[in-house]
Amino acid sequence: MQIQRNGTTRRYSDSVVHNGTVYLVEVPSTTDGDIVAQTESLLAGVDRLLAQAGSDKSKLLMVTVYLPDMADYDGMNAVWDAWVPEGCAPTRACVQARLANPGWRVEMAVTAAL
């Protein structure tokens, strides 16, 4: 099976496509703003990366959400619920975790079909 890596650096790839599935991890483009602004930024990045790989948010399979502060859960979900197409909600987990950049309020690991 062929593996396609996109946006690859020495440390990571923006996305990896294998066997009809795209894998990506996304963070907000800026540390400015509250959980709503950061989630909107992050999901815009997910849209972009999925499109580059030949997929879209209607094909989400699994998403893991990482929040450093669970007090942000409702704010993140408000943006998430408006973003996910009706009837296309993936399997999802949300965990509290310390993120690599202390300014990030959310990070997501995404798996989607092509």
Buried (B, 14 or more C-beta within 10 A) or exposed (E): EEEEEBEEEEEEBBBBBEEEBBBBBBBBEEEEBEBBBBBBBBBBBBBBBBEBBEBBBEBBBBBBBBBBEEEBBEBBBEBBEEBBEEEEEBEEEBEEEEBEEEEBBBBBBBBBEB
